[in-house]
Amino acid sequence: MDRLLLALAIVAVAVVVALVARRRRVADAPTQTTHHVPDQLDPADFRPLVDPESAEAPWMVVVFSSATCHTCGEMVAKARPLASRQVAVVEVEYGAQTDLHRRYRIDAVPTTVVTDRAGVVRASFLGRVSATDLWAEVAEVREPGSRPPRQCDGDGH
């Protein structure tokens, strides 16, 4: 009889502990499903980083990067050929320009944006993008309608 009472007491304590633990369980924090891309940049923030040959360019491609990001180096390499008197290309590396990453709330790298002379973001990319897509998007924002219409891939997309 003593064993039965002891067993019932242990079961009762276990049930109480389980109920308390269930009530105290905090829901997992939600995962971040989107990243922030700025709508506008202040061109003055980037003048010190622009090549003098592109200083008066009406368009700017900014690649927010990090030295520890391998994809970032690829994106910078894809953007550099766009540099001209019409398009300034700027890399904003986190270690060297942490203040700009914070100011524009960049929370994922590489983040690539294409801006007009006023700094309005006309196109943006998060992560890796092909050189063809990047260059086509720069051409499209500079001259709307220059990109051929997308073709259906057979899946309705």
Beta strands, then each sheet from edge to edge (+ up, - down):
strand 1: 59-65
strand 2: 87-93
strand 3: 111-115
strand 4: 121-126
sheet 1: 2+ 1+ 3- 4+
end
